[in-house]
Amino acid sequence: MYARKPILLSISVVTLLFFSCQEKKADFFERDAKEYTATYCPQPLGDGVTTLDSIVFDKEGVGTLKMFYSLVLTDEERENMMNKLGELGDANLSTLRSSVILAKHKEAGVNFNYIYIDKNRKEKIAEYNFTKEDYK
């Protein structure tokens, strides 16, 4: 009977530590995204078309790192882009899988959300969502 109390206490402490560590990671990811956005965004990506506008970490559930991109496209470039949305999604997933910068996020099982907006038309062009099962 007395052995149960230390076991229950140990389980409670471990559970509390686990959830407090998770919260700290989520808080870190949120702060890191805000600081990156404040320091580096908007960030042109060098292709003359794409700009990383902001990064936001949503702490709900396992958490989602949301990356917002704007694209400045001519009508011809937009049509070409619309025909290659599958390739863009594949490229995002490939980059995510090999990213060392996002290693802590991936270890934590965070979801990743890439959102592309046509800057001229103010319309969403594409959105890609990746979970732990996708990028492992």
N, CA, C and O atoms as CSV, one atom per row, in Angstrom:
chain,resi,resn,atom,element,x,y,z
A,1,MET,N,N,0.812,-1.181,0.000
A,1,MET,CA,C,0.000,0.000,0.000
A,1,MET,C,C,0.866,1.260,0.000
A,1,MET,O,O,0.579,2.218,-0.719
A,2,TYR,N,N,1.941,1.253,0.821
A,2,TYR,CA,C,2.810,2.416,0.872
A,2,TYR,C,C,3.637,2.552,-0.402
A,2,TYR,O,O,4.061,3.658,-0.737
A,3,ALA,N,N,3.875,1.467,-1.110
A,3,ALA,CA,C,4.647,1.508,-2.350
A,3,ALA,C,C,3.872,2.224,-3.446
A,3,ALA,O,O,4.483,2.773,-4.363
A,4,ARG,N,N,2.561,2.234,-3.380
A,4,ARG,CA,C,1.750,2.883,-4.407
A,4,ARG,C,C,1.927,4.398,-4.403
A,4,ARG,O,O,1.945,5.021,-5.464
A,5,LYS,N,N,2.058,4.992,-3.226
A,5,LYS,CA,C,2.171,6.445,-3.146
A,5,LYS,C,C,3.419,6.958,-3.874
A,5,LYS,O,O,3.301,7.898,-4.661
A,6,PRO,N,N,4.617,6.380,-3.647
A,6,PRO,CA,C,5.779,6.860,-4.391
A,6,PRO,C,C,5.640,6.629,-5.897
A,6,PRO,O,O,6.089,7.453,-6.694
A,7,ILE,N,N,5.027,5.522,-6.287
A,7,ILE,CA,C,4.850,5.241,-7.713
A,7,ILE,C,C,3.902,6.262,-8.327
A,7,ILE,O,O,4.184,6.817,-9.389
A,8,LEU,N,N,2.777,6.510,-7.660
A,8,LEU,CA,C,1.825,7.490,-8.165
A,8,LEU,C,C,2.434,8.883,-8.197
A,8,LEU,O,O,2.208,9.648,-9.135
A,9,LEU,N,N,3.210,9.208,-7.165
A,9,LEU,CA,C,3.873,10.500,-7.126
A,9,LEU,C,C,4.881,10.619,-8.264
A,9,LEU,O,O,4.965,11.661,-8.914
A,10,SER,N,N,5.641,9.560,-8.504
A,10,SER,CA,C,6.620,9.564,-9.594
A,10,SER,C,C,5.941,9.727,-10.941
A,10,SER,O,O,6.399,10.501,-11.782
A,11,ILE,N,N,4.853,9.003,-11.149
A,11,ILE,CA,C,4.116,9.104,-12.408
A,11,ILE,C,C,3.574,10.520,-12.581
A,11,ILE,O,O,3.629,11.079,-13.676
A,12,SER,N,N,3.058,11.091,-11.511
A,12,SER,CA,C,2.524,12.454,-11.581
A,12,SER,C,C,3.614,13.463,-11.927
A,12,SER,O,O,3.402,14.351,-12.752
A,13,VAL,N,N,4.772,13.327,-11.299
A,13,VAL,CA,C,5.881,14.241,-11.556
A,13,VAL,C,C,6.364,14.106,-12.995
A,13,VAL,O,O,6.583,15.110,-13.671
A,14,VAL,N,N,6.531,12.868,-13.469
A,14,VAL,CA,C,6.986,12.638,-14.843
A,14,VAL,C,C,5.978,13.211,-15.833
A,14,VAL,O,O,6.361,13.845,-16.816
A,15,THR,N,N,4.704,12.990,-15.577
A,15,THR,CA,C,3.654,13.519,-16.455
A,15,THR,C,C,3.687,15.041,-16.465
A,15,THR,O,O,3.601,15.657,-17.527
A,16,LEU,N,N,3.811,15.648,-15.295
A,16,LEU,CA,C,3.874,17.097,-15.196
A,16,LEU,C,C,5.095,17.639,-15.935
A,16,LEU,O,O,4.991,18.620,-16.672
A,17,LEU,N,N,6.240,17.008,-15.743
A,17,LEU,CA,C,7.455,17.441,-16.438
A,17,LEU,C,C,7.309,17.297,-17.945
A,17,LEU,O,O,7.739,18.170,-18.699
A,18,PHE,N,N,6.706,16.200,-18.387
A,18,PHE,CA,C,6.517,15.970,-19.814
A,18,PHE,C,C,5.692,17.092,-20.432
A,18,PHE,O,O,6.074,17.663,-21.453
A,19,PHE,N,N,4.554,17.406,-19.805
A,19,PHE,CA,C,3.694,18.431,-20.366
A,19,PHE,C,C,4.301,19.819,-20.233
A,19,PHE,O,O,4.078,20.661,-21.103
A,20,SER,N,N,5.048,20.084,-19.189
A,20,SER,CA,C,5.676,21.395,-19.059
A,20,SER,C,C,6.789,21.552,-20.082
A,20,SER,O,O,6.997,22.653,-20.592
A,21,CYS,N,N,7.511,20.481,-20.396
A,21,CYS,CA,C,8.550,20.542,-21.433
A,21,CYS,C,C,7.912,20.763,-22.796
A,21,CYS,O,O,8.433,21.525,-23.610
A,22,GLN,N,N,6.790,20.101,-23.048
A,22,GLN,CA,C,6.094,20.294,-24.318
A,22,GLN,C,C,5.667,21.753,-24.454
A,22,GLN,O,O,5.819,22.351,-25.519
A,23,GLU,N,N,5.147,22.309,-23.405
A,23,GLU,CA,C,4.710,23.702,-23.447
A,23,GLU,C,C,5.900,24.614,-23.711
A,23,GLU,O,O,5.789,25.575,-24.472
A,24,LYS,N,N,7.025,24.322,-23.093
A,24,LYS,CA,C,8.211,25.146,-23.309
A,24,LYS,C,C,8.665,25.077,-24.759
A,24,LYS,O,O,9.064,26.092,-25.329
A,25,LYS,N,N,8.610,23.888,-25.368
A,25,LYS,CA,C,8.973,23.763,-26.784
A,25,LYS,C,C,8.035,24.589,-27.645
A,25,LYS,O,O,8.474,25.311,-28.540
A,26,ALA,N,N,6.755,24.480,-27.374
A,26,ALA,CA,C,5.771,25.235,-28.152
A,26,ALA,C,C,6.001,26.738,-27.995
A,26,ALA,O,O,5.924,27.489,-28.968
A,27,ASP,N,N,6.279,27.166,-26.777
A,27,ASP,CA,C,6.560,28.582,-26.550
A,27,ASP,C,C,7.822,29.011,-27.292
A,27,ASP,O,O,7.870,30.094,-27.875
A,28,PHE,N,N,8.839,28.155,-27.266
A,28,PHE,CA,C,10.077,28.452,-27.985
A,28,PHE,C,C,9.817,28.564,-29.488
A,28,PHE,O,O,10.282,29.505,-30.131
A,29,PHE,N,N,9.071,27.602,-30.050
A,29,PHE,CA,C,8.782,27.620,-31.478
A,29,PHE,C,C,8.004,28.884,-31.860
A,29,PHE,O,O,8.246,29.483,-32.908
A,30,GLU,N,N,7.070,29.275,-30.996
A,30,GLU,CA,C,6.279,30.477,-31.266
A,30,GLU,C,C,7.161,31.726,-31.242
A,30,GLU,O,O,7.083,32.568,-32.136
A,31,ARG,N,N,7.983,31.832,-30.233
A,31,ARG,CA,C,8.881,32.996,-30.106
A,31,ARG,C,C,9.888,33.041,-31.251
A,31,ARG,O,O,10.165,34.104,-31.808
A,32,ASP,N,N,10.431,31.871,-31.594
A,32,ASP,CA,C,11.411,31.782,-32.673
A,32,ASP,C,C,10.806,32.236,-34.005
A,32,ASP,O,O,11.453,32.950,-34.771
A,33,ALA,N,N,9.583,31.828,-34.277
A,33,ALA,CA,C,8.915,32.227,-35.519
A,33,ALA,C,C,8.690,33.738,-35.551
A,33,ALA,O,O,8.893,34.378,-36.583
A,34,LYS,N,N,8.275,34.301,-34.429
A,34,LYS,CA,C,8.058,35.752,-34.356
A,34,LYS,C,C,9.360,36.513,-34.565
A,34,LYS,O,O,9.400,37.502,-35.296
A,35,GLU,N,N,10.420,36.048,-33.923
A,35,GLU,CA,C,11.715,36.721,-34.055
A,35,GLU,C,C,12.259,36.612,-35.472
A,35,GLU,O,O,12.807,37.578,-36.004
A,36,TYR,N,N,12.112,35.444,-36.085
A,36,TYR,CA,C,12.584,35.264,-37.462
A,36,TYR,C,C,11.834,36.211,-38.389
A,36,TYR,O,O,12.440,36.871,-39.234
A,37,THR,N,N,10.512,36.277,-38.230
A,37,THR,CA,C,9.689,37.153,-39.066
A,37,THR,C,C,10.100,38.612,-38.880
A,37,THR,O,O,10.254,39.347,-39.855
A,38,ALA,N,N,10.276,39.025,-37.636
A,38,ALA,CA,C,10.638,40.420,-37.350
A,38,ALA,C,C,12.014,40.776,-37.908
A,38,ALA,O,O,12.240,41.911,-38.326
A,39,THR,N,N,12.929,39.816,-37.915
A,39,THR,CA,C,14.298,40.076,-38.342
A,39,THR,C,C,14.488,39.948,-39.853
A,39,THR,O,O,15.177,40.769,-40.458
A,40,TYR,N,N,13.889,38.935,-40.467
A,40,TYR,CA,C,14.218,38.598,-41.851
A,40,TYR,C,C,13.094,38.804,-42.871
A,40,TYR,O,O,13.354,38.753,-44.073
A,41,CYS,N,N,11.877,39.031,-42.438
A,41,CYS,CA,C,10.767,39.107,-43.390
A,41,CYS,C,C,10.334,40.546,-43.616
A,41,CYS,O,O,10.394,41.362,-42.696
A,42,PRO,N,N,9.905,40.862,-44.810
A,42,PRO,CA,C,9.797,39.985,-45.975
A,42,PRO,C,C,11.179,39.644,-46.528
A,42,PRO,O,O,12.088,40.475,-46.533
A,43,GLN,N,N,11.315,38.409,-46.990
A,43,GLN,CA,C,12.597,37.900,-47.465
A,43,GLN,C,C,12.449,37.361,-48.890
A,43,GLN,O,O,11.896,36.279,-49.088
A,44,PRO,N,N,12.942,38.113,-49.886
A,44,PRO,CA,C,12.912,37.602,-51.260
A,44,PRO,C,C,13.770,36.344,-51.361
A,44,PRO,O,O,14.851,36.276,-50.777
A,45,LEU,N,N,13.290,35.356,-52.100
A,45,LEU,CA,C,14.001,34.083,-52.161
A,45,LEU,C,C,14.964,33.979,-53.333
A,45,LEU,O,O,15.549,32.918,-53.550
A,46,GLY,N,N,15.141,35.050,-54.090
A,46,GLY,CA,C,16.172,35.060,-55.119
A,46,GLY,C,C,15.709,34.615,-56.498
A,46,GLY,O,O,16.491,34.649,-57.448
A,47,ASP,N,N,14.450,34.198,-56.627
A,47,ASP,CA,C,13.958,33.787,-57.940
A,47,ASP,C,C,13.234,34.926,-58.653
A,47,ASP,O,O,12.763,34.755,-59.777
A,48,GLY,N,N,13.145,36.083,-58.006
A,48,GLY,CA,C,12.481,37.227,-58.586
A,48,GLY,C,C,10.965,37.150,-58.525
A,48,GLY,O,O,10.282,38.044,-59.024
A,49,VAL,N,N,10.434,36.104,-57.924
A,49,VAL,CA,C,8.995,35.873,-57.892
A,49,VAL,C,C,8.489,35.676,-56.460
A,49,VAL,O,O,7.440,36.203,-56.091
A,50,THR,N,N,9.234,34.921,-55.664
A,50,THR,CA,C,8.759,34.453,-54.362
A,50,THR,C,C,9.358,35.257,-53.213
A,50,THR,O,O,10.555,35.546,-53.198
A,51,THR,N,N,8.508,35.613,-52.253
A,51,THR,CA,C,8.942,36.292,-51.038
A,51,THR,C,C,8.341,35.577,-49.836
A,51,THR,O,O,7.140,35.312,-49.794
A,52,LEU,N,N,9.187,35.267,-48.860
A,52,LEU,CA,C,8.700,34.743,-47.582
A,52,LEU,C,C,8.228,35.945,-46.775
A,52,LEU,O,O,9.026,36.790,-46.369
A,53,ASP,N,N,6.907,36.009,-46.549
A,53,ASP,CA,C,6.327,37.163,-45.857
A,53,ASP,C,C,6.359,37.028,-44.347
A,53,ASP,O,O,6.637,37.997,-43.641
A,54,SER,N,N,6.073,35.824,-43.842
A,54,SER,CA,C,6.072,35.628,-42.395
A,54,SER,C,C,6.027,34.149,-42.055
A,54,SER,O,O,5.679,33.299,-42.875
A,55,ILE,N,N,6.396,33.879,-40.804
A,55,ILE,CA,C,6.311,32.534,-40.241
A,55,ILE,C,C,5.576,32.665,-38.918
A,55,ILE,O,O,5.867,33.550,-38.114
A,56,VAL,N,N,4.624,31.775,-38.707
A,56,VAL,CA,C,3.815,31.786,-37.487
A,56,VAL,C,C,3.776,30.370,-36.944
A,56,VAL,O,O,3.639,29.409,-37.701
A,57,PHE,N,N,3.898,30.245,-35.616
A,57,PHE,CA,C,3.743,28.930,-35.002
A,57,PHE,C,C,2.425,28.899,-34.249
A,57,PHE,O,O,2.199,29.683,-33.327
A,58,ASP,N,N,1.557,27.977,-34.659
A,58,ASP,CA,C,0.264,27.768,-34.005
A,58,ASP,C,C,0.436,26.621,-33.015
A,58,ASP,O,O,0.744,25.499,-33.416
A,59,LYS,N,N,0.240,26.891,-31.733
A,59,LYS,CA,C,0.514,25.906,-30.683
A,59,LYS,C,C,-0.572,24.855,-30.507
A,59,LYS,O,O,-0.396,23.931,-29.713
A,60,GLU,N,N,-1.669,24.962,-31.209
A,60,GLU,CA,C,-2.759,24.004,-31.036
A,60,GLU,C,C,-2.323,22.593,-31.448
A,60,GLU,O,O,-1.641,22.409,-32.456
A,61,GLY,N,N,-2.727,21.617,-30.657
A,61,GLY,CA,C,-2.370,20.220,-30.933
A,61,GLY,C,C,-0.871,20.021,-30.816
A,61,GLY,O,O,-0.253,20.494,-29.862
A,62,VAL,N,N,-0.276,19.316,-31.788
A,62,VAL,CA,C,1.180,19.114,-31.785
A,62,VAL,C,C,1.898,20.367,-32.243
A,62,VAL,O,O,3.115,20.481,-32.099
A,63,GLY,N,N,1.140,21.314,-32.797
A,63,GLY,CA,C,1.701,22.564,-33.281
A,63,GLY,C,C,1.894,22.533,-34.782
A,63,GLY,O,O,2.160,21.486,-35.372
A,64,THR,N,N,1.756,23.708,-35.391
A,64,THR,CA,C,1.934,23.845,-36.830
A,64,THR,C,C,2.771,25.071,-37.118
A,64,THR,O,O,2.453,26.171,-36.665
A,65,LEU,N,N,3.839,24.881,-37.870
A,65,LEU,CA,C,4.649,25.995,-38.333
A,65,LEU,C,C,4.092,26.405,-39.685
A,65,LEU,O,O,4.136,25.640,-40.648
A,66,LYS,N,N,3.566,27.628,-39.743
A,66,LYS,CA,C,2.928,28.130,-40.957
A,66,LYS,C,C,3.853,29.138,-41.623
A,66,LYS,O,O,4.303,30.099,-41.000
A,67,MET,N,N,4.129,28.897,-42.911
A,67,MET,CA,C,4.995,29.782,-43.676
A,67,MET,C,C,4.182,30.412,-44.805
A,67,MET,O,O,3.611,29.714,-45.642
A,68,PHE,N,N,4.142,31.737,-44.809
A,68,PHE,CA,C,3.348,32.479,-45.775
A,68,PHE,C,C,4.260,33.087,-46.838
A,68,PHE,O,O,5.190,33.833,-46.533
A,69,TYR,N,N,3.970,32.749,-48.090
A,69,TYR,CA,C,4.747,33.235,-49.222
A,69,TYR,C,C,3.849,34.042,-50.141
A,69,TYR,O,O,2.676,33.714,-50.321
A,70,SER,N,N,4.405,35.109,-50.728
A,70,SER,CA,C,3.686,35.826,-51.777
A,70,SER,C,C,4.468,35.664,-53.071
A,70,SER,O,O,5.697,35.591,-53.079
A,71,LEU,N,N,3.717,35.610,-54.157
A,71,LEU,CA,C,4.302,35.445,-55.483
A,71,LEU,C,C,3.855,36.606,-56.361
A,71,LEU,O,O,2.668,36.926,-56.414
A,72,VAL,N,N,4.798,37.233,-57.045
A,72,VAL,CA,C,4.480,38.274,-58.015
A,72,VAL,C,C,4.621,37.620,-59.379
A,72,VAL,O,O,5.725,37.327,-59.838
A,73,LEU,N,N,3.461,37.394,-60.026
A,73,LEU,CA,C,3.428,36.617,-61.261
A,73,LEU,C,C,2.744,37.377,-62.388
A,73,LEU,O,O,1.761,38.087,-62.178
A,74,THR,N,N,3.287,37.212,-63.587
A,74,THR,CA,C,2.559,37.657,-64.772
A,74,THR,C,C,1.470,36.619,-65.030
A,74,THR,O,O,1.466,35.554,-64.414
A,75,ASP,N,N,0.554,36.928,-65.933
A,75,ASP,CA,C,-0.503,35.965,-66.252
A,75,ASP,C,C,0.094,34.660,-66.779
A,75,ASP,O,O,-0.387,33.575,-66.452
A,76,GLU,N,N,1.131,34.772,-67.586
A,76,GLU,CA,C,1.784,33.584,-68.142
A,76,GLU,C,C,2.470,32.760,-67.041
A,76,GLU,O,O,2.378,31.532,-67.019
A,77,GLU,N,N,3.152,33.456,-66.136
A,77,GLU,CA,C,3.813,32.760,-65.025
A,77,GLU,C,C,2.783,32.096,-64.110
A,77,GLU,O,O,3.013,30.994,-63.612
A,78,ARG,N,N,1.673,32.753,-63.893
A,78,ARG,CA,C,0.613,32.174,-63.052
A,78,ARG,C,C,0.070,30.895,-63.677
A,78,ARG,O,O,-0.106,29.888,-62.991
A,79,GLU,N,N,-0.195,30.940,-64.971
A,79,GLU,CA,C,-0.703,29.756,-65.662
A,79,GLU,C,C,0.303,28.611,-65.578
A,79,GLU,O,O,-0.069,27.462,-65.340
A,80,ASN,N,N,1.561,28.929,-65.774
A,80,ASN,CA,C,2.627,27.921,-65.670
A,80,ASN,C,C,2.689,27.355,-64.250
A,80,ASN,O,O,2.834,26.147,-64.061
A,81,MET,N,N,2.580,28.233,-63.259
A,81,MET,CA,C,2.615,27.813,-61.851
A,81,MET,C,C,1.451,26.884,-61.540
A,81,MET,O,O,1.625,25.863,-60.873
A,82,MET,N,N,0.271,27.234,-62.018
A,82,MET,CA,C,-0.920,26.432,-61.743
A,82,MET,C,C,-0.784,25.022,-62.325
A,82,MET,O,O,-1.370,24.074,-61.802
A,83,ASN,N,N,-0.020,24.888,-63.393
A,83,ASN,CA,C,0.208,23.577,-64.002
A,83,ASN,C,C,1.276,22.766,-63.268
A,83,ASN,O,O,1.447,21.575,-63.528
A,84,LYS,N,N,1.989,23.413,-62.356
A,84,LYS,CA,C,3.095,22.745,-61.665
A,84,LYS,C,C,2.919,22.720,-60.150
A,84,LYS,O,O,3.902,22.629,-59.414
A,85,LEU,N,N,1.687,22.800,-59.681
A,85,LEU,CA,C,1.451,22.823,-58.233
A,85,LEU,C,C,1.905,21.536,-57.559
A,85,LEU,O,O,2.386,21.574,-56.427
A,86,GLY,N,N,1.764,20.412,-58.223
A,86,GLY,CA,C,2.231,19.140,-57.667
A,86,GLY,C,C,3.737,19.139,-57.466
A,86,GLY,O,O,4.236,18.647,-56.454
A,87,GLU,N,N,4.451,19.686,-58.425
A,87,GLU,CA,C,5.911,19.777,-58.325
A,87,GLU,C,C,6.331,20.694,-57.177
A,87,GLU,O,O,7.311,20.420,-56.484
A,88,LEU,N,N,5.591,21.777,-56.982
A,88,LEU,CA,C,5.897,22.698,-55.883
A,88,LEU,C,C,5.699,21.998,-54.538
A,88,LEU,O,O,6.521,22.142,-53.632
A,89,GLY,N,N,4.623,21.251,-54.413
A,89,GLY,CA,C,4.388,20.496,-53.177
A,89,GLY,C,C,5.480,19.471,-52.928
A,89,GLY,O,O,5.953,19.322,-51.801
A,90,ASP,N,N,5.884,18.761,-53.979
A,90,ASP,CA,C,6.966,17.778,-53.857
A,90,ASP,C,C,8.276,18.447,-53.458
A,90,ASP,O,O,9.031,17.908,-52.648
A,91,ALA,N,N,8.548,19.622,-54.027
A,91,ALA,CA,C,9.782,20.353,-53.700
A,91,ALA,C,C,9.766,20.808,-52.243
A,91,ALA,O,O,10.785,20.738,-51.555
A,92,ASN,N,N,8.603,21.275,-51.772
A,92,ASN,CA,C,8.494,21.683,-50.365
A,92,ASN,C,C,8.742,20.503,-49.434
A,92,ASN,O,O,9.456,20.631,-48.439
A,93,LEU,N,N,8.156,19.357,-49.756
A,93,LEU,CA,C,8.329,18.175,-48.910
A,93,LEU,C,C,9.775,17.704,-48.923
A,93,LEU,O,O,10.312,17.325,-47.882
A,94,SER,N,N,10.402,17.724,-50.077
A,94,SER,CA,C,11.808,17.314,-50.182
A,94,SER,C,C,12.707,18.233,-49.361
A,94,SER,O,O,13.601,17.771,-48.651
A,95,THR,N,N,12.464,19.530,-49.465
A,95,THR,CA,C,13.243,20.506,-48.691
A,95,THR,C,C,13.021,20.303,-47.198
A,95,THR,O,O,13.966,20.356,-46.411
A,96,LEU,N,N,11.781,20.073,-46.816
A,96,LEU,CA,C,11.455,19.845,-45.411
A,96,LEU,C,C,12.165,18.605,-44.879
A,96,LEU,O,O,12.729,18.636,-43.785
A,97,ARG,N,N,12.144,17.532,-45.630
A,97,ARG,CA,C,12.789,16.285,-45.199
A,97,ARG,C,C,14.287,16.462,-44.971
A,97,ARG,O,O,14.852,15.865,-44.054
A,98,SER,N,N,14.929,17.277,-45.798
A,98,SER,CA,C,16.381,17.432,-45.684
A,98,SER,C,C,16.801,18.615,-44.825
A,98,SER,O,O,17.996,18.827,-44.620
A,99,SER,N,N,15.848,19.388,-44.317
A,99,SER,CA,C,16.164,20.593,-43.566
A,99,SER,C,C,16.783,20.283,-42.207
A,99,SER,O,O,16.211,19.569,-41.384
A,100,VAL,N,N,17.964,20.843,-42.004
A,100,VAL,CA,C,18.635,20.742,-40.702
A,100,VAL,C,C,18.106,21.841,-39.780
A,100,VAL,O,O,18.020,21.651,-38.567
A,101,ILE,N,N,17.759,22.974,-40.350
A,101,ILE,CA,C,17.274,24.115,-39.580
A,101,ILE,C,C,15.989,23.764,-38.820
A,101,ILE,O,O,15.764,24.253,-37.713
A,102,LEU,N,N,15.156,22.919,-39.418
A,102,LEU,CA,C,13.885,22.558,-38.796
A,102,LEU,C,C,13.954,21.237,-38.019
A,102,LEU,O,O,12.919,20.640,-37.720
A,103,ALA,N,N,15.153,20.788,-37.695
A,103,ALA,CA,C,15.332,19.491,-37.021
A,103,ALA,C,C,14.570,19.417,-35.690
A,103,ALA,O,O,13.920,18.409,-35.411
A,104,LYS,N,N,14.641,20.465,-34.875
A,104,LYS,CA,C,13.947,20.443,-33.578
A,104,LYS,C,C,12.435,20.368,-33.766
A,104,LYS,O,O,11.741,19.675,-33.023
A,105,HIS,N,N,11.942,21.077,-34.750
A,105,HIS,CA,C,10.506,21.033,-35.043
A,105,HIS,C,C,10.100,19.617,-35.468
A,105,HIS,O,O,9.085,19.085,-35.017
A,106,LYS,N,N,10.908,19.028,-36.336
A,106,LYS,CA,C,10.592,17.678,-36.823
A,106,LYS,C,C,10.685,16.656,-35.696
A,106,LYS,O,O,9.857,15.748,-35.621
A,107,GLU,N,N,11.676,16.786,-34.822
A,107,GLU,CA,C,11.801,15.875,-33.673
A,107,GLU,C,C,10.575,15.960,-32.772
A,107,GLU,O,O,10.167,14.966,-32.172
A,108,ALA,N,N,9.991,17.152,-32.680
A,108,ALA,CA,C,8.807,17.357,-31.839
A,108,ALA,C,C,7.521,16.914,-32.547
A,108,ALA,O,O,6.450,16.912,-31.942
A,109,GLY,N,N,7.626,16.541,-33.822
A,109,GLY,CA,C,6.450,16.070,-34.556
A,109,GLY,C,C,5.528,17.178,-35.024
A,109,GLY,O,O,4.337,16.957,-35.244
A,110,VAL,N,N,6.081,18.370,-35.177
A,110,VAL,CA,C,5.309,19.533,-35.592
A,110,VAL,C,C,4.783,19.343,-37.022
A,110,VAL,O,O,5.430,18.700,-37.849
A,111,ASN,N,N,3.616,19.906,-37.296
A,111,ASN,CA,C,3.076,19.951,-38.653
A,111,ASN,C,C,3.635,21.182,-39.355
A,111,ASN,O,O,3.991,22.167,-38.709
A,112,PHE,N,N,3.709,21.120,-40.675
A,112,PHE,CA,C,4.214,22.240,-41.469
A,112,PHE,C,C,3.170,22.623,-42.494
A,112,PHE,O,O,2.567,21.765,-43.138
A,113,ASN,N,N,2.962,23.924,-42.639
A,113,ASN,CA,C,1.942,24.453,-43.531
A,113,ASN,C,C,2.586,25.534,-44.400
A,113,ASN,O,O,3.080,26.537,-43.885
A,114,TYR,N,N,2.578,25.324,-45.721
A,114,TYR,CA,C,3.125,26.280,-46.679
A,114,TYR,C,C,1.950,26.904,-47.423
A,114,TYR,O,O,1.142,26.192,-48.020
A,115,ILE,N,N,1.853,28.228,-47.390
A,115,ILE,CA,C,0.737,28.934,-48.017
A,115,ILE,C,C,1.303,29.934,-49.023
A,115,ILE,O,O,2.153,30.761,-48.692
A,116,TYR,N,N,0.814,29.838,-50.257
A,116,TYR,CA,C,1.264,30.708,-51.346
A,116,TYR,C,C,0.107,31.593,-51.807
A,116,TYR,O,O,-0.983,31.109,-52.112
A,117,ILE,N,N,0.371,32.906,-51.852
A,117,ILE,CA,C,-0.627,33.895,-52.240
A,117,ILE,C,C,-0.123,34.648,-53.473
A,117,ILE,O,O,1.043,35.039,-53.538
A,118,ASP,N,N,-1.005,34.844,-54.439
A,118,ASP,CA,C,-0.703,35.692,-55.596
A,118,ASP,C,C,-0.821,37.136,-55.109
A,118,ASP,O,O,-1.913,37.596,-54.775
A,119,LYS,N,N,0.289,37.835,-55.070
A,119,LYS,CA,C,0.311,39.178,-54.495
A,119,LYS,C,C,-0.529,40.159,-55.306
A,119,LYS,O,O,-1.173,41.039,-54.734
A,120,ASN,N,N,-0.531,40.021,-56.617
A,120,ASN,CA,C,-1.294,40.942,-57.459
A,120,ASN,C,C,-2.796,40.715,-57.332
A,120,ASN,O,O,-3.563,41.674,-57.252
A,121,ARG,N,N,-3.216,39.467,-57.314
A,121,ARG,CA,C,-4.644,39.147,-57.275
A,121,ARG,C,C,-5.187,38.964,-55.854
A,121,ARG,O,O,-6.398,38.873,-55.653
A,122,LYS,N,N,-4.299,38.912,-54.893
A,122,LYS,CA,C,-4.694,38.702,-53.484
A,122,LYS,C,C,-5.482,37.406,-53.314
A,122,LYS,O,O,-6.442,37.348,-52.547
A,123,GLU,N,N,-5.062,36.365,-54.042
A,123,GLU,CA,C,-5.718,35.057,-53.990
A,123,GLU,C,C,-4.732,33.980,-53.564
A,123,GLU,O,O,-3.546,34.030,-53.890
A,124,LYS,N,N,-5.254,33.009,-52.827
A,124,LYS,CA,C,-4.420,31.866,-52.466
A,124,LYS,C,C,-4.217,31.006,-53.709
A,124,LYS,O,O,-5.173,30.635,-54.390
A,125,ILE,N,N,-2.959,30.698,-53.990
A,125,ILE,CA,C,-2.631,29.836,-55.126
A,125,ILE,C,C,-2.558,28.389,-54.685
A,125,ILE,O,O,-3.083,27.494,-55.348
A,126,ALA,N,N,-1.895,28.169,-53.549
A,126,ALA,CA,C,-1.701,26.791,-53.096
A,126,ALA,C,C,-1.459,26.776,-51.596
A,126,ALA,O,O,-1.014,27.756,-50.999
A,127,GLU,N,N,-1.770,25.615,-51.008
A,127,GLU,CA,C,-1.492,25.383,-49.595
A,127,GLU,C,C,-1.096,23.921,-49.440
A,127,GLU,O,O,-1.784,23.020,-49.920
A,128,TYR,N,N,0.012,23.707,-48.770
A,128,TYR,CA,C,0.525,22.352,-48.558
A,128,TYR,C,C,0.658,22.113,-47.064
A,128,TYR,O,O,1.217,22.938,-46.343
A,129,ASN,N,N,0.143,20.979,-46.603
A,129,ASN,CA,C,0.208,20.605,-45.200
A,129,ASN,C,C,0.970,19.290,-45.081
A,129,ASN,O,O,0.660,18.315,-45.765
A,130,PHE,N,N,1.966,19.275,-44.207
A,130,PHE,CA,C,2.755,18.066,-44.006
A,130,PHE,C,C,2.775,17.704,-42.525
A,130,PHE,O,O,2.997,18.559,-41.668
A,131,THR,N,N,2.541,16.439,-42.240
A,131,THR,CA,C,2.588,15.924,-40.881
A,131,THR,C,C,3.851,15.096,-40.703
A,131,THR,O,O,4.615,14.886,-41.646
A,132,LYS,N,N,4.053,14.635,-39.493
A,132,LYS,CA,C,5.227,13.816,-39.159
A,132,LYS,C,C,5.321,12.601,-40.097
A,132,LYS,O,O,6.411,12.226,-40.531
A,133,GLU,N,N,4.180,12.000,-40.400
A,133,GLU,CA,C,4.182,10.818,-41.275
A,133,GLU,C,C,4.668,11.167,-42.680
A,133,GLU,O,O,5.247,10.319,-43.359
A,134,ASP,N,N,4.441,12.397,-43.122
A,134,ASP,CA,C,4.872,12.818,-44.453
A,134,ASP,C,C,6.380,13.027,-44.536
A,134,ASP,O,O,7.011,12.606,-45.506
A,135,TYR,N,N,6.963,13.676,-43.526
A,135,TYR,CA,C,8.365,14.068,-43.650
A,135,TYR,C,C,9.355,13.094,-43.021
A,135,TYR,O,O,10.562,13.310,-43.127
A,136,LYS,N,N,8.892,12.036,-42.374
A,136,LYS,CA,C,9.817,11.046,-41.806
A,136,LYS,C,C,10.323,10.123,-42.863
A,136,LYS,O,O,11.112,9.225,-42.571
